[in-house]
Amino acid sequence: MKSVEKLKWLGTFFVLSGILLTNLNYYPMNIYLHGIGVIFWTLCGYLSKDKAILTNFGFQIPIFVFGIINFFLTK
């Protein structure tokens, strides 16, 4: 299996884990896991030169950064 395929599956695992934790209301762990998956998928989009994947997941990175900052500022 190619390294990009491994990154995709690992990214998928983290994204789905983050979604599950969101539904179980485990905050902020949901943001951390989903964010890791987003980083993996963004890297896959970059390595495979897939602009749709790169755009979708690349724009999610700042959203997760804002969520993490918001978590620590509202404590």
Secondary structure, DSSP 8 states (H G I E B T S, - for coil): --HHHHHHHHHHHHHHHHHHHHHTT-TTHHHHHHHHHHHHHHHHHHHTT-HHHHHHHHTHHHHHHHHHHHHHH--
